[in-house]
């Protein structure tokens, strides 16, 4: 019977063949369509490229204007970005036009150098924009974090950028995004109009050299940069403390400040004195020495040096009316032991300055007060105090509840005579601590460090010398009832340290081992630049000396002789010798000489007092021991000294 609709019914074989052909056809068509799309994109790219090449010649006058105006544009944008608002920049331009002119000329030279390298204007503009905006943003966040301005030597910390992000207050604001958008728009305009320079490779090399040489001279040649800075009226005042440095920034602003402080840093580099020699060191070391090599009563007490991160006594400022409760147990420790005041070589940052002075018993001023003194040391065994204790039969231990690679501590401090180093790295998930690790705020709780010290004392068969640099009270201070009230949060954290410290000392009283504890803060805390309590106090470079005075205490669970503790202020680097005097440790000519210095020159810090003159003997001894040949008496055994690489 015929189908009424006259339909053609396919057989199963025909259906399968049709399906198979469709399966083949679909990917082929997709591939052809994809190729077509690629051709369209490639064609669009070629058209855009051709258009840019056409624009290079067609708009050569506009392109010339773009490259002429760019250095002024990016200079202004960098200054506005770091200052956050346009008004301060306009005020600076009106008050210090010669400094701004210096910035324009400097930026022009940098841009010409980049043009000589890249030839294509938009690439030079892109690279230049990245450099200037990155630097200005770093300055913005750095000052907003700790009230200190960016200097080029800070770039040494780039390798620790992950660590730094845990410290910084980084806030991306709409205003910051607008400034970046403006700069990106300029780069895109340059990309479209495609400015280029027509010059042979030799001419471009000449341009690069012509720009590079004056810039290098600005940093390393006083005979060149002094008259230049004077002509443009840059502030070249010697900045002997952080506040004076910030005042210099107000006069020079961002770019001129970076360059001028780079010149200052270079001129302040370590230079070995002409009269440095073994004979001269022997002459300095010609001092009577007490040859008694026995400790007091034949007992070697444990020596615990606690440098507490950012621990500071703000009761020094009466106008703040600080509640005594925050320092209750600190005061109790002083009443049970003995307190005093030490002059720290730093403020708000650069903990390693304070650490250097406590570990070596040497002034950072002796090596011109670098921000990171450990980077200046010779790559060899170093005569730090741990070497003395090690030679006297102590177990020597360094404890820092933070990343081992920050400030290159694990690598560099391995030269200091520590037989054991204990770190804790939250980011890597690794820890050398053998006690449970607790956190308070962002970092490891100070109580964890105190627990570790107790554990080390109990587990060691020998007396221990232990230095710890804590982390709990490091900024940021935005964790508390009010995230914006960082000062109250800071005081709360200090109170927590006091609680842990009280428990720690109570535990030491139960231990039948003589133990001496020295406790001090490394520096006053970093507080936000614009809203900090320091601004409320009206502190300046002339009246900030209280911020370099750190209260400390000595405490012992035995009858220690605290009569050796000075009644007057002394620099941090003398504290190790106070400790040696208390425990009646053996002395060599170097230790005797430093005790002599402590009596005659108790404070040697230009941050605290810029009027203290340089002391040639202290300086040359510091250089000798950590940079040069170590002709002065060494705590390192002779066989170890002679086998150093």
N, C-alpha and C positions, 0 to 999 in steps of 0.2 A: 504494500500500500504506500502511495506517495505521500511525502510530508507536505501538509497544506501550505506551510509558510516557505516551502522550497528552500529549506536551510541546508547548508553544506556541513555535514558532520565530519570532523577530522578523526582520523584513527589515532589510537594511543601512540603509535610510532611517530606520526607527524607532529603530535603535541610535544613529545619529548624533544624532537629535533628543533622545533620552534623555540622552546624554553632554553635549550643549549645555546642557540644562536644569540638569544637575548642576553644570556649570561656573559657571553664573549663581548657582545656589542657595548654593554654598559661600561665596563672599565676602559675600553678603548675610547669611547666617547668622552668619559671623564678625564682621561689622560690628554685627549685632544683639547678639551675645554681648558684644562689646567695650563697646557702649553700656550693656549691662546691668551689666558690671563697673564702668564709670565711675559709674553710678548708685549701685552698692553702696558704692564708695569715697566718693563725695560724701555719701551718706547717713550713712556712718560718721563722716565729717568733721563733718557737721552735728550728729550725736549727741554727738560729743566737744566740739564748740563749745558746744552747749547745756548739756552737763554742767559745763563750766568756768564758764559764766555762772551756773549754779545754785549751784556751789561758792562763788562770790564772796560771795553772800548767806548761804548755808547755814553756811559755816564762817568767818564774819567774824572771830570771836575767834581762831581758829587762824591766819587770814591776818594779823591784826594781830601775832600772836606771830612769824610768819615774817619780817615786815618789821622787827620790833623786834630780833630776834636776828641778822638777816643781817649788819649791819655788824660785829658782834663775830665772827661766824663767818668772814667773808671776810678780816677783819683777821688773825685767828689763822692761817688757812690760808696767807695770803701770807707771814707771818713763818715759819711752819713750813716752807713750800716752799723759801724762799731759804736757810734754815738746814739743810735736808735731814732733820733729825731733830727729834722732839718734845721730847726732853730739854733741848736748849739753849734752846728757847722757854720751857719751864717754869722753867728757871733764871733766864732774863731776866725773866719775869713776877714771880718771887719777889724778885729783886734790885732791879728797877726798875719797881715797880707804877705809879708816877706817869707814867712815860713810856708805858707800855702804855695807861693811861687816856687820855693825850693821843692815842694812835693810835686808840682807840675813838671818841673824840669827833670827831676829824678824819674818820674813815671814815663816821661817822654823817652828818656834814655833806655829804660827797660823795654819799652815797646819797640824802639828802633832795633835793639838787640834781638828781640824775638822775630821781627821782620827779616833781619839778616839771616836768621836760622831757617825760618819756614817759607819765606818769600810770599806766600799767599796771605793776604791781609786778614781774612776771616779766621784762619787758624791761629795767627798771632793774637788776634783779638780774643779768641776763645781761651787760649792758654793763659793770657794775661788776666782775663776776667776770673778764671778759676783760681789763680794764685792770689789775687788781691781780695776777692770775696771770701776765700777760705781763711786767709789771714785775719781779715776784719771780723769775720764771724767767730773765729777762735778768740780774738781779743774781747769781743762782746761777751761770750760765755765765760771766759776766764775772769774778767773783772766782776761780772755778775755773780760768780761763784765765790771768790775769795778776796775781792777787793784789791787784787794786784794786777798790774798791766802786763801784757805780753812782751817778752823780749826774745830775740832770735835764739838765744841759748836754750830757751824752753823747747825748741824743736828737737833737742836730744831725747826728749821723752816720747817722741812719735812711736817708737817701738813698743811703748807701754800704753798705747791709746785705749785698749780695752780696759785697763785698770783705771785710767783717767776718767772714763765715762761714768764710773761708779761714784766719782767724787763730784762731778759737775752738775750744776743746775742748767739743764739744756731745755729751753722752752722755745718751740717754733711758733712765732706769733704771726698774725696776718700782716703786720707791718714788714716783718722780715721776708715773708713770701712775696710781697709787693716789690721790695727792693730787688730781689732775685729775678722776678718777672721782668722788671725794667731792663736789667742787664741781659737777660736771655733774649729779649726783644731786639736789643742792639746787635747781639751776635747774629740773630736770624737775618736782620737787615743786611749785615755785612756778608753773610752767606749768600744772599740773593744777588746783591750788586757786585760781589766778587772782586774787591780791590786787590791789586797785586803790584809788586814793584818789579821793574825791569832793570835787572843788574846782573852782571857776571858773577860767578862764584867768588872771584878774587875781591870784587868790590863788596860783596856781602860779608866776606871774612873781615875786610877792613872796617866795615861798619860795626861788626860785632866787637872787634878789638877796641875800636874807638869808644864804644859804650862801656865795655867791661873794665878797661884800665882805669878810667876816672872813678868808677864805682868801687873798685878795689882800693884805690888811693883814699877814698872817703873812709874806709875802714881801717887801713893799716898805716897810713902816712900822716902823722900829726902836722907836718909842715904843709900838707895839702889841705886836710880837712879843717884845721883850726881857722885859717882865714876864710874858708868857705862858710863854715858855721857862723863865723862872726859877721860876714857880709849879709847873710840871710837872717841874722838875729835869732838863731836857735838858742835855746837854753842849754848850756853846757855845764851847769852847776854839778859838782860832784855829788852824786846821790849815795850817801852813806847808810841810809836806811830805807825801808819800803815806803814810808810816807813821803820822804823827800823825792823818791823816784816817782811817786804818783803826782807830786806837785810839778815835776818836770814834764810829765805827760800832759798836764793841763796846759802848759805853755807850748809844747811842740806838737801835740796830738799824735795821731796814730803813725803815719809813715815816717815823719821826721824823727819821732821818738825811736822807732825801730832801728833806723840807720845810726842815729847818734849814740844810742846805747850799745850798738854793735861796735862802734869805734872805741867806746869806753871799755867794753869787755876785752877787746883785743889788746888795748894798751895796758890792761890790768892782768895780762897773762903772766904765768910764772916765768921769771927770768933768773937763772942761777947767778948769784953774786960773783963778781970777778975774784974776790978773795976767798972763795970757797975752796977748801983743801983739807986733807987729813990733818995737816999740821995745825990749821986754824981750829978745827973741831977739837983736837987734843988740847989746845990752849983753853978753849971754853970749858972743857971737861976737867981741867986741873982744879979740883975741889976736894976737900977732905971727905972721906966716906966712912960711915959707921959700918965696920966689917962684921958686926953681929948678924949671923945668918939664921938665928933661931926666932920663931914667932913667940909672941907673948905667952909665957907659960908652956911653950911647946905645943900649943893647940892651934890648929888652923880652922878658923870658923868658915862656914859657908858664907859666900858673898853674893848677894842678890841685888842687881842694879835694875830698877824698874823705871824706864822712861815712858811715861804715860802720854799717849797721843792727845795733844791739844788740851791737856789738863792745866788750867790756869786759875789763879785766885783773883776774881773780879772785885773782891772787897778792897782792892787797892784804890778803887774809884768810889769815894764816899757818896757821890751824887747818885749812884745806882741803887744804894740802900739794899744790898744783897742780904737775903735771909741767911742767918748763920747755919740753918739746918743743912744746907747743901754741902758744907765743909765740916760737919760735926766730927766724923771719924778721922779726917785729916788732922784736925786740931787735937784730937785725943792721942793720935800717934806722936805728934810733936811733944805733948805733955809727958808721954811715957819715954820718949827718946830725946831728940834734939832737932830743932829746926834752924833754917837759915835761908839766905837768898843767893841764888846763882844767876849769873848774867848769861842768857842764851844768845847764840850768834845769829838767831833768825826770828822772824815773826810771821805767823799765819801759814807758812808753808816751808818747804825745803827742810824737812825733818832730818835728812841725812847730814846737814851741817851740825846739828846738836849731837847726832849719833856719832859722827866722826870725833868730836871733841871728847865724848865720854869713853869711846872705845880706844882712842890713841893717847889721850892726855896731852894733846897738841892743839894749838889754836888754828882755826881755819883762816884767820888773818895771816898766818905765816905763809899760806899759799894763795893769798889775795882773795879770800872769802868767795870761792866759787859756789854756785848754787848746788852743784853735785861734786863735792870734793873727792868722792870715791872714784870718779872718772879721771882724776889727776894722778892717781897713784901708780907707781912702777908695778909692772906685772911680775911680782915676786912675793916671797914670804914677807909679811909686814910686821914690824915690832909693836903690834897692838898690845893692850894690857893682857889680853887672853894668853899671849905667849909667856908672859911672866908667871901667871897662875899655873899654866901648863908645866913650866919648868919647876915649879914648887910642888908638884904632885897633885894638883887639882884636876878634876874633870871640868872641862870648859864647854859651855853650852850657850847657844844663841837661839832665842825664841822670838818669832814674829808671825802672828796669826794672819798672814796675808800671802799674796803670791810670791814665790821664791825668786821669780825673774824680775820683779819690780825693782827699779834702780840696780838691776843686775846683782842683787844681794847674794844669791846662792853661789854665783861664780866668783865675785870679788871678795866676799867675806870668807871664802874658803882659804884665803891667804892669811887670815888674821889670827890663826891659832885655835879656832874653835874645833873641838873634836866631834861635836854634835850640833847640827842645825835643824831646827824644827819650824816648819812653815805650814800654812793652811791655804789652799787655793779653792775657793768656792766655785769659780768658773770652770776649773778643770776637774772638780770633784775629787781632789787628792788632798791628803792631810798626813802630816807626820805626828800629830798629837796622839797620845796614848790614853787620854781621858775623854769623856763625852764632850763633844763640841756644842756649845750653846751660842746663840746669837742675841744681841740686843741692839735694836735699830738695824742698820745695814750690815754691821760687821760682827766679828766674833766677840762675845761677851768677855770683859776683863776677868770675870770669875773663872772662865775656862783657862786663861793664862795662869791665874793664881793656883788653880787645881793642878796644872801641869808642873808648876814649880815645886809644889808639895810632893808630887809623884817623883820628880827627879831627885829631890833630897832623900826621900825614903829608899829609892832604888839604888843609889850610888854608894859604893863602899868607900869612896874617897870624898873629901870635901869638894864642893862644887863652886865654881865661879860662873854665874849665869847672868847674862844681859838679855833683857827683853824690851822690845819696842812694841807697845800695844797698838790696837786699832779701833777699839770700840767707839771712842769719842771723835773720830774723824768725821768731817762733814760728808754728806749733806745732813742738815739738821731740820729736815721737813717732816719728821715722823714724831707725832705727838698729838695732843688734843687739838692744837691749832697749828696746822702745817706752816702757816706764814709767820708764826712767832718762834723763829729759830733760836733766839737767845734763851727763852724759857725752856725749850726742848733741850738745848745744850746743858743748862743747869740741872735738868732732870737726869740726864745721862751722867753728869759728874756725880750726882748723888748716888746713882747706881754703882759707879766705880767705888765710892766710899763704902757702900754696904759690903761689896765684895772684898775690898781691902781689909775691912774690920774682921770679916770671917777668916781671911787669910792669916792675919797676924794672930788671931785667937788660935788657929790651928798650929802655927809655929810655936806657940807657948807650950803646946803639948808634946812637941818633938824634943827629944833629949840630945839635940845637936846644937852647938853654938852657931847662931846664924845672925848675920848683919844684913839689914835691908836699907837700901837707899832708894828713895822715891822722889821723882821730879817730873814735871811736864816738859815736853820738848819745846813748846812755844804756845803763845796765845792762839786761840782758834781762828780759822778762816771764817769770816762772816760776809754776807752779801755786800757788794760794793756800795750800793746807793742807800740801802735801808738799814745798814748795820749799826750796832750800838756804838761802834767807834766814831761814826759820823755824828751821832747824838752827843757824844762826849766832846766833840770839837777838837779831836786830836790832829796834830800836824807834825811835820818833820822836826819841829823845835820842841814839842812837849810830849813826845810819845815814849820817853825813856821807860815809863812804868811797864810798857808792853814787852820789854826785854828783861824784866826782873821776874824770875821764876822762884816761887817758894818751894822749899824742899824739906824733907825730914830724913833723919837717920833713926833707925829703930833696931833693937836687938833683943833676943831672948836670953841674953847672958849679960854679965856685968862689963859691957864695953866701955872703953875710955873715950868719952865724947869731948874731952878737953881739947882735942886736936881740931875740932870743928871751928872754923873762923867765925868771929862775931861780925865781921864786915862782909860786904858783897865780894864774891870771887867769880871769875869766869868759869864756865862749864868745864873747861879742860883741866882745871885744877882739882876737881872732885875726885878723880881716881887716886891722886896722891893723898888726899884727906883720908880716903878709905884705907890706903896702905899704912898710913900713920896709925889709924885706929886699930888695925889688926896687927900692928907691929911687924910688918913684913920686911924681909931682907931688902937692902938698898944697894944700888950701884951709883956711879957718878952721875948718870943721867937723872935718876930719881932725886938725888940730893940737889942737883942743879934746879930741877923744877920746883922743889920745895923752897929753894932760895928765891926763885922768881915769884912764887906765891906771896912771899913776904914783901918783896920790893915793888912788884907790879901786879897787884891782885886782880885787876880788871884789864883785859887786853882785847877790846872789841870796838871797832869803829862804828858798828851799828848802834851800839849803846851810847858811845861818846866819841865823836869824830875828832875831838881835840887831843885824844891820847896819841902821842907820836909813835912811829914805828920803832920796834926794838930789833936791832940787827941780829943779836944773838938768838932770840926766840925764833925769828924768821928763818935764819940759816939752819938751826937745829931741826925745825919742821921740814924744810926742804931736804936736808940730809937724810932724815929717817924714812920719809915716805916717797920721795921722788928720786933721790940720788943714791949715793954709795953706802949709806948707813955706816959712817965712820964712828958715830957715837956708840956707847955701850949697848949691845944688843941682847935681848932676852932669848933670842933664837940660838940654839946650840950651834957651835962652829961648824960641825959636820953638815948640818942642814943648810947653813949659809953658803958653804962652798959647793954644794951640789945643786944649787938653784939654776934653772935654765937661763 
